[in-house]
Amino acid sequence: MSLIIGLTGGIATGKTTISNLFIKHNIPVIDSDILARKVVEKNQPAYNKIIQEFGSDILLSSGDLNRKLLGEIIFNDDHKRKILNNIVHPEVRKATIEAIDIYQKLGYKVIVLDVPLLFESHFDELCDYTVVVYANESVQLDRLIKRDNLTMEEAMKRINTQMSLTEKVKLADFTIDNSNSLIETKAQFTKLMQKWK
């Protein structure tokens, strides 16, 4: 059996940095964001359910989902965000379990699940350990504004749609503080790897 590590963090806290460090160590990372994009492609079950729920106005002229419009809708409406999550999460979970199975058959000893909503969507149930990447609030806000070209208000709205970092840190088996330099972050990652060895 493989060791399953759940990796999560707040938006713009640097989870991708840690994900890339795992990949550099030849540890496969199952990225739920990539799976979430796949399960809503044309003619996939989740795609059809989203159109039923949100109407065909949610489509681009190509027939693909208008992700930007969908994002605006769900970041401004808790109820609609829950509806979308209830459509997408079960499909992502199914695809995640299939991917874990493939990597286990290939003989990988450690597999990482990169899931932004790890605790919220109960993906932590699939994991042996969880790692939360966090940054202090001002760093997180600054990174998000720069990364996604958002106003302060838009950035705060996105941060507030997720479980608070304080809560995630409490639930985590391990944490990585990514508020400072990459060198400091890498040092914490190395310590974790030594623990698991």
C-alpha positions, 0 to 999 in steps of 0.5 A, spaced: 500 500 500 502 507 498 502 512 503 497 517 501 498 525 503 493 530 502 496 537 500 492 543 501 492 550 503 489 557 502 488 560 495 495 564 493 499 561 499 504 557 495 501 550 495 503 549 487 510 550 490 510 544 494 506 540 489 512 541 484 517 539 490 514 533 490 514 532 483 521 533 483 522 528 488 519 523 483 512 523 487 506 523 483 501 528 484 494 528 483 491 535 482 484 535 483 484 542 479 486 538 473 481 533 474 475 538 476 477 541 469 476 534 465 470 532 469 466 538 466 469 537 459 463 537 453 459 531 454 461 529 461 456 527 466 458 533 470 458 538 464 451 536 462 448 537 470 451 544 470 448 546 464 441 543 467 442 547 473 445 554 470 442 554 463 446 554 457 448 562 458 453 559 462 456 556 455 461 559 450 460 559 443 464 553 442 460 549 447 465 549 452 463 552 459 465 559 460 469 558 467 470 566 468 462 567 468 461 561 472 467 563 477 463 570 478 456 567 479 459 562 485 464 567 488 457 571 489 452 566 491 454 561 496 447 557 494 450 556 487 457 555 489 454 549 493 450 546 487 456 546 483 461 543 488 455 538 489 456 536 482 463 537 481 466 534 487 463 526 486 466 526 479 473 529 481 473 524 487 471 518 483 477 520 478 482 521 484 480 514 486 482 511 479 488 515 479 490 512 486 489 505 483 493 506 477 499 509 481 499 504 486 499 498 481 505 502 478 508 501 485 509 508 487 510 508 495 508 515 496 502 519 492 500 526 493 493 528 492 493 536 491 486 538 493 484 546 495 478 544 498 481 537 502 477 538 508 471 541 506 470 536 501 472 530 505 478 528 501 482 527 507 478 521 508 482 518 503 489 520 506 494 517 511 497 524 512 495 531 511 499 537 509 497 544 510 501 550 506 499 557 509 502 564 509 500 570 513 494 574 511 497 580 508 502 575 504 496 571 502 492 577 500 498 581 496 500 574 492 492 573 490 491 581 488 498 580 484 497 573 481 489 574 479 489 582 478 484 583 483 481 588 487 482 588 494 475 587 495 475 581 490 481 578 493 478 578 500 471 575 497 475 569 494 479 568 501 473 568 505 469 563 500 474 558 503 475 555 510 480 559 514 487 558 514 487 557 522 482 552 521 486 548 516 492 548 520 488 545 526 486 540 522 493 538 519 497 533 521 503 537 518 504 544 516 509 548 511 509 556 513 510 559 506 510 566 508 517 567 507 523 565 502 523 559 498 529 557 501 525 557 508 520 553 505 524 548 501 527 547 508 521 545 511 519 541 506 526 537 506 524 536 514 517 533 512 521 528 507 526 526 512 520 524 517 516 520 512 523 516 510 
